[in-house]
Amino acid sequence: MTHERRWLATLALAANMVCASAAEPLRMTLQQLFATAEAHNASIQSHATAITEAEQGIAAARAAWRPDVEATASVSYLGNVAIWDRPLKNKFTATTPHFGNNFALMARQTVYSGGAITSGIRLARLGREMAATEAEENRQRVRFLLTGHYLQLHNLRNQEEVFNQNIALTETLIRQTRQRRDQGVALDNDITRHELQLENLRLGRTRVQDAQRIISHQLTTALGLDSTVTILPQDDFSTALCPQEGEDAWQVRATDNSTGLQKAALGTRMAEQKVQLERAERLPKIALVAEDHFDGPVTFEIPTLDKNINYWYVGVGVSYNFSSLWKNNRRLQQARTAVQRSRQQQREAAEGVENAVQAAYTDYLTSFTELTTREKSVELAAQNYRIIQNRYDNGLALITDMVDAANVKLDAELALVSARINVIYNYYQLRYISNTL
């Protein structure tokens, strides 16, 4: 942890000191990319805030068990009392104290809510679990996105090295062809064809370099870094690090860790709790109650008494909403249907994960076959190039044969670079699907 903090501090310092005109490349490993994303990626931070919000929801649901305490106070002006005999004869007016005061203190503690409060707390806890699961799902998605960019950047750098080697080789051929021309055994056209090949190689290298800048910019954006920072991959990936485990092992891993399955299971549990909430509406509510009143004057006496009266009581209150018997049926039926739908979605999610693992594992095995084929192709292309070059040096092959052999060799080497990265990409794709990235 200390090492990661020190590295992040160094990264922040480097990001602040670079300038657009001359930015120093920043070498990073894949794990350093992940650590930087944890600290700066906007999507990851947003989901972390969602977890905090869900935790506050749990505290709010628990607060329903706390007592309700209410106090009311008022002052009023009371008019005189008028009294008539029936029917409205012999009016009598009694003088009434004009100042009135009322104060009441009421407390209520729920002891049984039919399961509504308990279900609300459980639902809030499930909401927190859902927020954490979604945060992990988003973290895996961000990491896989970064991995794809990182591997693509690594692939482009390897392609650049291939172009550099072929450019150097072509420049050597141009020098040798000029010497042969001076000896009278080569034509200016031969040099022109090699120079044309050289320009095409330089153009290919430029395109690869431009693609690197694009991917590097996308990485810095995802990491929340300054766009002037240039990222260079530091990991030395090797296909030997990608184990060829059986599909069953990946299926078990995905079943145990898949956030999609976890979300589906949580959705079912949340739907079940909503059924409990609807059932609670049809049960009585019991609470301990206590009230204290201090009122004046005493108006239930004639004439009115200019005095204050204080009375209080404690007891048990029971309430029951009879209308829930005919109003709540539809909502309860809807909640039960939601549970059934959630269970169906859970089975569908399991099938989706199984299919995704099978497809990804098949692609993973295919990538090893492709790698073997590309390695053999490079070997054959290099052998063909040496043969054509030897024949060309002895005047037994045309310059077009030489250029074709060089192009075949270049294509084979570029394909091999991509095949190696493809093996690693498919391995990380399996880890992403199994939620172990």
C-alpha positions as CSV (number, residue, x, y, z in Angstrom):
1,M,0.0,0.0,0.0
2,T,2.8,2.4,0.8
3,H,4.5,1.6,-2.5
4,E,1.2,2.4,-4.4
5,R,0.8,5.7,-2.5
6,R,4.3,6.7,-3.3
7,W,3.9,5.8,-6.9
8,L,0.6,7.7,-7.1
9,A,2.3,10.8,-5.6
10,T,5.1,10.5,-8.2
11,L,2.5,10.2,-10.9
12,A,0.6,13.3,-9.7
13,L,3.9,15.3,-9.6
14,A,4.8,14.1,-13.1
15,A,1.3,15.0,-14.5
16,N,1.6,18.5,-13.1
17,M,5.1,19.2,-14.4
18,V,4.7,18.0,-18.0
19,C,4.0,20.6,-20.7
20,A,2.3,20.2,-24.0
21,S,5.4,20.9,-26.0
22,A,7.7,18.4,-24.4
23,A,6.0,15.9,-22.2
24,E,8.1,13.1,-20.7
25,P,6.7,9.6,-21.4
26,L,5.2,8.0,-18.3
27,R,6.0,4.2,-18.1
28,M,3.2,2.3,-16.4
29,T,2.4,-1.3,-15.7
30,L,-1.1,-2.6,-16.0
31,Q,-1.5,-2.8,-12.2
32,Q,-0.4,0.8,-12.0
33,L,-3.1,1.7,-14.5
34,F,-5.7,0.0,-12.2
35,A,-4.4,1.8,-9.1
36,T,-4.6,5.2,-10.9
37,A,-8.1,4.5,-12.1
38,E,-9.2,3.7,-8.6
39,A,-8.1,7.1,-7.5
40,H,-9.1,9.2,-10.5
41,N,-11.6,7.5,-12.7
42,A,-14.9,9.4,-12.6
43,S,-17.1,6.3,-13.1
44,I,-15.4,4.5,-10.2
45,Q,-15.7,7.5,-7.9
46,S,-19.4,7.9,-8.8
47,H,-20.2,4.3,-7.8
48,A,-18.2,4.7,-4.6
49,T,-20.5,7.6,-3.8
50,A,-23.5,5.4,-4.6
51,I,-22.3,2.9,-1.9
52,T,-22.1,5.7,0.6
53,E,-25.6,6.8,-0.3
54,A,-26.9,3.3,0.1
55,E,-25.3,3.1,3.6
56,Q,-27.1,6.2,4.6
57,G,-30.3,4.6,3.4
58,I,-29.7,1.8,5.9
59,A,-29.3,4.3,8.7
60,A,-32.5,6.0,7.6
61,A,-34.4,2.7,7.6
62,R,-33.2,1.8,11.1
63,A,-34.4,5.2,12.3
64,A,-38.0,4.0,11.9
65,W,-37.5,2.0,15.1
66,R,-36.8,5.2,17.1
67,P,-39.6,6.8,19.0
68,D,-41.7,9.6,17.6
69,V,-41.8,12.6,19.9
70,E,-43.9,15.6,19.1
71,A,-44.7,18.8,21.0
72,T,-47.3,21.4,20.1
73,A,-47.9,24.8,21.7
74,S,-50.4,27.5,21.0
75,V,-51.9,30.7,22.4
76,S,-55.3,32.0,21.5
77,Y,-57.9,34.6,22.1
78,L,-61.3,33.3,23.3
79,G,-64.5,35.2,22.8
80,N,-67.4,35.4,25.3
81,V,-69.8,32.5,25.5
82,A,-73.4,33.1,24.3
83,I,-76.2,30.7,25.5
84,W,-79.8,30.6,24.2
85,D,-82.8,28.7,25.4
86,R,-84.5,26.5,22.8
87,P,-85.6,27.5,20.3
88,L,-83.1,30.5,20.4
89,K,-84.8,32.4,23.1
90,N,-83.5,34.3,26.1
91,K,-79.9,34.8,25.1
92,F,-77.4,34.8,28.0
93,T,-73.9,36.0,27.6
94,A,-71.2,34.7,30.0
95,T,-67.8,36.5,30.2
96,T,-64.9,34.2,29.3
97,P,-61.2,34.6,30.1
98,H,-59.8,35.8,26.7
99,F,-56.3,34.3,27.0
100,G,-56.1,30.6,26.0
101,N,-53.0,28.4,26.1
102,N,-52.4,24.8,24.9
103,F,-49.3,22.6,25.2
104,A,-49.1,19.0,24.4
105,L,-46.2,16.5,24.5
106,M,-46.8,13.2,22.7
107,A,-44.5,10.2,22.3
108,R,-45.0,7.0,20.3
109,Q,-42.8,3.9,20.2
110,T,-43.6,1.3,17.6
111,V,-43.2,-2.2,18.9
112,Y,-44.8,-4.1,16.1
113,S,-45.2,-2.9,12.5
114,G,-46.3,-6.1,10.9
115,G,-42.8,-6.6,9.5
116,A,-42.8,-3.3,7.6
117,I,-39.8,-1.7,9.4
118,T,-37.8,-4.9,9.4
119,S,-38.4,-5.5,5.7
120,G,-37.5,-1.9,5.0
121,I,-34.2,-2.3,6.8
122,R,-33.5,-5.6,4.9
123,L,-34.4,-3.9,1.6
124,A,-32.0,-1.0,2.4
125,R,-29.2,-3.5,3.2
126,L,-29.9,-5.3,-0.1
127,G,-29.7,-1.9,-1.8
128,R,-26.3,-1.4,-0.3
129,E,-25.2,-4.9,-1.6
130,M,-26.6,-4.0,-5.0
131,A,-24.6,-0.7,-5.0
132,A,-21.4,-2.6,-4.0
133,T,-22.0,-5.2,-6.7
134,E,-22.6,-2.6,-9.4
135,A,-19.5,-0.8,-8.2
136,E,-17.5,-4.0,-8.7
137,E,-19.1,-4.6,-12.0
138,N,-18.1,-1.1,-13.1
139,R,-14.6,-1.5,-11.8
140,Q,-14.2,-4.7,-13.8
141,R,-15.6,-2.9,-16.9
142,V,-13.2,0.0,-16.5
143,R,-10.2,-2.4,-15.9
144,F,-11.1,-4.4,-19.0
145,L,-11.3,-1.1,-21.0
146,L,-7.9,-0.1,-19.7
147,T,-6.5,-3.5,-20.4
148,G,-7.7,-3.4,-24.0
149,H,-6.2,0.1,-24.6
150,Y,-3.0,-1.0,-22.8
151,L,-2.6,-4.2,-24.9
152,Q,-3.4,-2.3,-28.1
153,L,-0.7,0.3,-27.2
154,H,1.7,-2.6,-26.5
155,N,0.8,-4.1,-29.9
156,L,1.4,-0.9,-31.7
157,R,4.8,-0.4,-30.1
158,N,5.8,-3.9,-31.2
159,Q,4.6,-3.1,-34.7
160,E,6.7,0.0,-34.6
161,E,9.7,-2.0,-33.8
162,V,8.9,-4.4,-36.7
163,F,8.7,-1.4,-39.0
164,N,12.0,-0.1,-37.6
165,Q,13.7,-3.4,-38.3
166,N,12.4,-3.6,-41.8
167,I,13.3,0.1,-42.5
168,A,16.8,-0.6,-41.3
169,L,17.0,-3.7,-43.5
170,T,15.7,-1.8,-46.6
171,E,18.2,1.0,-46.0
172,T,20.9,-1.6,-46.0
173,L,19.6,-3.0,-49.3
174,I,19.6,0.4,-50.8
175,R,23.2,1.0,-49.9
176,Q,24.1,-2.5,-51.3
177,T,22.1,-1.9,-54.5
178,R,23.9,1.4,-55.1
179,Q,27.2,-0.3,-54.7
180,R,26.1,-2.9,-57.2
181,R,24.9,-0.2,-59.6
182,D,28.3,1.4,-59.4
183,Q,29.7,-2.0,-60.3
184,G,27.4,-2.2,-63.3
185,V,25.3,-5.2,-62.1
186,A,22.2,-3.2,-60.9
187,L,19.9,-0.6,-62.4
188,D,18.7,2.7,-61.1
189,N,15.2,1.2,-61.3
190,D,16.2,-1.3,-58.6
191,I,17.2,1.5,-56.3
192,T,13.9,3.3,-57.0
193,R,11.9,0.2,-56.1
194,H,13.7,-0.1,-52.8
195,E,13.3,3.6,-52.1
196,L,9.5,3.2,-52.8
197,Q,9.4,0.3,-50.4
198,L,11.3,2.4,-47.8
199,E,8.7,5.2,-48.1
200,N,5.8,2.8,-47.6
201,L,7.5,1.4,-44.5
202,R,8.0,4.9,-43.1
203,L,4.4,5.7,-43.8
204,G,3.3,2.5,-42.0
205,R,5.5,3.4,-39.0
206,T,3.9,6.9,-39.0
207,R,0.4,5.5,-38.9
208,V,1.4,3.2,-36.0
209,Q,2.9,6.1,-34.1
210,D,-0.2,8.2,-34.7
211,A,-2.4,5.3,-33.4
212,Q,-0.2,5.1,-30.3
213,R,-0.9,8.8,-29.6
214,I,-4.6,8.3,-30.0
215,I,-4.7,5.3,-27.6
216,S,-2.4,7.0,-25.1
217,H,-4.8,10.0,-25.1
218,Q,-7.8,7.7,-24.5
219,L,-5.9,6.1,-21.6
220,T,-5.1,9.4,-19.9
221,T,-8.8,10.5,-20.3
222,A,-10.0,7.3,-18.7
223,L,-7.4,7.7,-15.9
224,G,-8.3,11.4,-15.3
225,L,-4.7,12.5,-16.1
226,D,-3.5,15.5,-18.1
227,S,-3.9,14.9,-21.8
228,T,-0.3,15.9,-22.4
229,V,0.9,12.8,-20.6
230,T,2.2,10.1,-22.9
231,I,1.8,6.6,-21.5
232,L,4.2,3.8,-22.4
233,P,3.6,0.2,-21.5
234,Q,6.1,-1.2,-19.1
235,D,4.9,-4.8,-18.8
236,D,6.7,-7.4,-20.8
237,F,3.8,-9.6,-21.7
238,S,4.5,-13.2,-22.5
239,T,2.0,-15.8,-23.7
240,A,3.6,-18.2,-21.3
241,L,1.9,-16.3,-18.5
242,C,-1.5,-17.3,-19.9
243,P,-2.4,-20.8,-18.4
244,Q,-4.4,-23.2,-20.6
245,E,-6.9,-24.3,-17.9
246,G,-9.9,-26.3,-18.7
247,E,-13.3,-24.7,-19.5
248,D,-14.9,-26.3,-16.4
249,A,-12.5,-24.3,-14.2
250,W,-13.4,-21.1,-15.8
251,Q,-17.1,-21.9,-15.6
252,V,-16.9,-22.5,-11.9
253,R,-14.9,-19.3,-11.5
254,A,-17.5,-17.3,-13.4
255,T,-20.4,-18.8,-11.5
256,D,-18.7,-18.0,-8.1
257,N,-17.7,-14.4,-9.0
258,S,-20.0,-13.1,-11.8
259,T,-21.5,-9.8,-10.8
260,G,-24.3,-10.4,-13.3
261,L,-25.4,-13.5,-11.3
262,Q,-24.9,-11.6,-8.0
263,K,-27.1,-8.8,-9.2
264,A,-29.8,-11.2,-10.4
265,A,-29.8,-13.0,-7.1
266,L,-30.0,-9.7,-5.2
267,G,-32.9,-8.6,-7.5
268,T,-34.8,-11.7,-6.5
269,R,-34.2,-11.1,-2.8
270,M,-35.2,-7.5,-3.1
271,A,-38.4,-8.5,-4.8
272,E,-39.1,-11.0,-2.0
273,Q,-38.7,-8.2,0.6
274,K,-41.2,-6.0,-1.4
275,V,-43.7,-8.9,-1.0
276,Q,-43.1,-8.8,2.7
277,L,-43.7,-5.0,2.7
278,E,-47.0,-5.4,1.0
279,R,-48.0,-8.2,3.4
280,A,-47.2,-5.9,6.3
281,E,-49.9,-3.4,5.1
282,R,-52.5,-6.1,6.0
283,L,-51.3,-6.6,9.6
284,P,-52.1,-4.5,12.7
285,K,-49.6,-2.0,14.1
286,I,-48.9,-1.8,17.8
287,A,-47.2,1.0,19.6
288,L,-46.6,2.3,23.1
289,V,-48.0,5.8,23.5
290,A,-47.7,8.6,26.1
291,E,-49.2,12.1,26.1
292,D,-49.1,15.1,28.4
293,H,-51.4,18.1,28.0
294,F,-51.4,21.5,29.7
295,D,-54.4,23.6,28.7
296,G,-56.3,26.6,29.9
297,P,-58.8,28.0,30.5
298,V,-61.2,25.2,31.4
299,T,-63.9,25.6,28.8
300,F,-66.0,22.5,29.5
301,E,-67.3,24.3,32.6
302,I,-70.0,27.0,32.5
303,P,-69.0,29.6,33.4
304,T,-65.5,29.0,32.0
305,L,-62.9,28.6,34.7
306,D,-59.9,30.8,34.4
307,K,-57.5,28.0,35.4
308,N,-55.0,25.6,33.8
309,I,-55.6,21.9,33.6
310,N,-52.9,19.3,33.2
311,Y,-53.6,15.7,32.3
312,W,-51.5,12.8,30.9
313,Y,-51.7,9.2,30.0
314,V,-49.6,6.2,28.9
315,G,-50.9,3.1,27.2
316,V,-50.8,0.8,24.2
317,G,-52.1,1.8,20.8
318,V,-53.3,-0.6,18.2
319,S,-54.2,0.4,14.6
320,Y,-55.5,-1.5,11.7
321,N,-56.2,-0.3,8.2
322,F,-59.3,-2.3,7.1
323,S,-59.2,-0.8,3.6
324,S,-55.9,-2.7,3.0
325,L,-58.0,-5.9,2.7
326,W,-59.4,-4.8,-0.6
327,K,-56.9,-2.1,-1.7
328,N,-53.7,-4.1,-1.2
329,N,-54.5,-7.2,-3.1
330,R,-53.4,-5.9,-6.5
331,R,-50.1,-4.6,-5.2
332,L,-49.4,-7.8,-3.4
333,Q,-50.1,-9.8,-6.6
334,Q,-47.9,-7.4,-8.5
335,A,-45.0,-7.9,-6.0
336,R,-45.4,-11.7,-6.3
337,T,-45.2,-11.5,-10.1
338,A,-42.1,-9.4,-9.8
339,V,-40.5,-12.2,-7.7
340,Q,-41.3,-14.7,-10.4
341,R,-39.8,-12.4,-13.1
342,S,-36.7,-11.9,-11.0
343,R,-36.2,-15.7,-10.7
344,Q,-36.6,-16.0,-14.5
345,Q,-34.0,-13.3,-15.0
346,Q,-31.7,-15.1,-12.6
347,R,-31.8,-18.3,-14.7
348,E,-31.4,-16.2,-17.9
349,A,-28.3,-14.5,-16.4
350,A,-26.8,-17.9,-15.5
351,E,-27.3,-19.1,-19.1
352,G,-25.7,-15.9,-20.4
353,V,-22.6,-16.3,-18.3
354,E,-22.2,-20.0,-19.3
355,N,-22.5,-19.0,-23.0
356,A,-20.1,-16.1,-22.6
357,V,-17.4,-18.3,-20.9
358,Q,-17.8,-21.0,-23.5
359,A,-17.4,-18.5,-26.4
360,A,-14.4,-16.7,-24.7
361,Y,-12.7,-20.0,-23.9
362,T,-13.1,-21.2,-27.5
363,D,-11.6,-17.9,-28.7
364,Y,-8.8,-18.3,-26.2
365,L,-7.8,-21.7,-27.5
366,T,-8.1,-20.5,-31.1
367,S,-5.7,-17.7,-30.4
368,F,-3.0,-20.3,-29.4
369,T,-3.6,-22.1,-32.7
370,E,-3.3,-18.8,-34.6
371,L,-0.1,-17.9,-32.7
372,T,1.5,-21.2,-33.8
373,T,0.4,-20.6,-37.4
374,R,1.8,-17.1,-37.3
375,E,5.1,-18.2,-35.9
376,K,5.4,-20.8,-38.7
377,S,4.5,-18.1,-41.2
378,V,7.2,-15.8,-40.0
379,E,9.7,-18.7,-40.2
380,L,8.7,-19.5,-43.8
381,A,8.6,-15.8,-44.8
382,A,12.1,-15.2,-43.4
383,Q,13.3,-18.3,-45.2
384,N,11.7,-17.2,-48.5
385,Y,13.2,-13.7,-48.1
386,R,16.7,-15.2,-47.7
387,I,16.3,-17.4,-50.7
388,I,15.0,-14.5,-52.9
389,Q,17.7,-12.2,-51.7
390,N,20.4,-14.8,-52.5
391,R,18.9,-15.3,-56.0
392,Y,18.6,-11.5,-56.4
393,D,22.3,-11.0,-55.4
394,N,23.2,-13.6,-58.0
395,G,21.1,-12.1,-60.7
396,L,18.6,-14.9,-60.7
397,A,15.5,-13.0,-59.4
398,L,13.9,-9.7,-60.3
399,I,13.5,-6.7,-58.1
400,T,9.8,-7.3,-58.0
401,D,10.4,-10.7,-56.4
402,M,12.6,-9.0,-53.8
403,V,9.9,-6.5,-53.0
404,D,7.2,-9.1,-52.8
405,A,9.3,-11.2,-50.5
406,A,9.9,-8.2,-48.2
407,N,6.2,-7.4,-48.1
408,V,5.3,-11.0,-47.2
409,K,7.9,-11.0,-44.5
410,L,6.6,-7.7,-43.1
411,D,3.0,-8.9,-43.1
412,A,3.9,-12.1,-41.4
413,E,5.9,-10.3,-38.7
414,L,3.0,-7.8,-38.0
415,A,0.5,-10.7,-37.9
416,L,2.7,-12.5,-35.4
417,V,2.9,-9.4,-33.1
418,S,-0.9,-9.1,-33.2
419,A,-1.3,-12.9,-32.6
420,R,0.8,-12.7,-29.4
421,I,-1.2,-9.8,-28.0
422,N,-4.4,-11.5,-29.1
423,V,-3.6,-14.5,-26.8
424,I,-3.1,-12.2,-23.9
425,Y,-6.3,-10.2,-24.7
426,N,-8.4,-13.4,-24.8
427,Y,-6.9,-14.5,-21.5
428,Y,-7.9,-11.1,-19.9
429,Q,-11.3,-11.4,-21.5
430,L,-11.8,-14.7,-19.7
431,R,-10.8,-13.0,-16.4
432,Y,-13.2,-10.2,-17.1
433,I,-16.1,-12.5,-17.8
434,S,-15.3,-14.5,-14.6
435,N,-15.0,-11.2,-12.7
436,T,-11.4,-11.9,-11.6
437,L,-9.7,-9.1,-13.5
